[in-house]
């Protein structure tokens, strides 16, 4: 007998332990069923008095069955209430409402993707994040070099964003060691994923799935590839730089990106998710180092082209030093199409609200500026445009999470109505 069989038998036996408040009511239900069966025998006779007596017995049996089942349900619910009332409601909400949502695939990386997932997980649980693994800086870069694995950092951020586990678990995964030690600069979540890769025999996809269970995530997180890839930028002056973290530091206009090794393949689960998607979202995030690295993997663009999904590109609010200096919204879309194809974007979602001048002062030294809304040029590229107020201004000028989520939901729901 296997360990699974023993575990199943053990779980069944536990229901009959004293004090469980279940077995007495189960026996009541069984007794009720027996009485109903006996009453059916009497009711089937040709004698009127006996037949009437049989129907009375049947009614008594039904009462016992209903009483027993009702008490079992009450016993189970009281385990959750009142301490776990909120958790129970969330489970019901997720299982009944969110499972009816559209199949959404969000492709990207960095903080832009993880912030997007925080909002979308309240709209649908049929959510898949296809995440870049080309990061070469910080904790991720050190772990890549030492253990020859793909970068775990962006994967970790997305897992935490989709987590339904207690907040402390999310904080644990994001905890960064700061004391003077060999662990300085490392995230616990990165170390956890690295350890999980070792435990799964080097299977990074399986490691992500097992980590997803620990955090009880809503949806799926899928690496775009499990090849240990390096991002390479070719600049307008003909020079090249290898390594995602080094690319913006050159401060030279980028001509094109490619990957090493060039025969990098996407994960099967990423391709399957794209094929089944109702909606594919690109961004927000760094154009050259978060979004495009996923799309230049062999076969990824073709999969998006073939998909019947509604394809949305979310343009950044601010330009990024070393990547998109001087870029307008149409420049973002143009570069995206040049690296992929015209068919990867049906609609570009852009911000059309100006940030206050005092909020932009901190960006002057970074040579970062608001992305210009030039919707007409985007339409000339073959994509539709939805321009709305998506601006959020706090410590940084970026997308307001609530505005962005609501704009996306409105756009998706409008498309679903038209499609019907």
Protein Blocks (a to p, Z undefined) as FASTA:
>chain_A
ZZklmmmmmmmmmmmgghklmmmmmmmmmmmmmmmmmmmmmmmpmbfklmmmmmmmmmmm
mmmmmmmmmmmmmmmmmmmpmklmmmmmmmmmmmmmmmmpccdddededjklmmmmmmmm
mmbccbccdddfkbcghjllmmmmmnopacfklmmmmmmmmpcbdfklmmmmmpccfbdc
fkgoiafklmmmmmmmmmnnopaklmmmmmmmmnopghjdddfbfcdcddddddfkopac
edjklmmmnopacfbdcdddfkbccdfklmmmmmmpmbdcededdfklmmmmmmmpghkl
mmmmmpmcdcdddddfbdcehilgoiafklmmmmmmmmmcfklpfbdcddfbdcdfklmm
mmmmnopacddddfklmmmnopacddddfbdcffbccddfklmmmmmmmmmmmmmmmmZZ
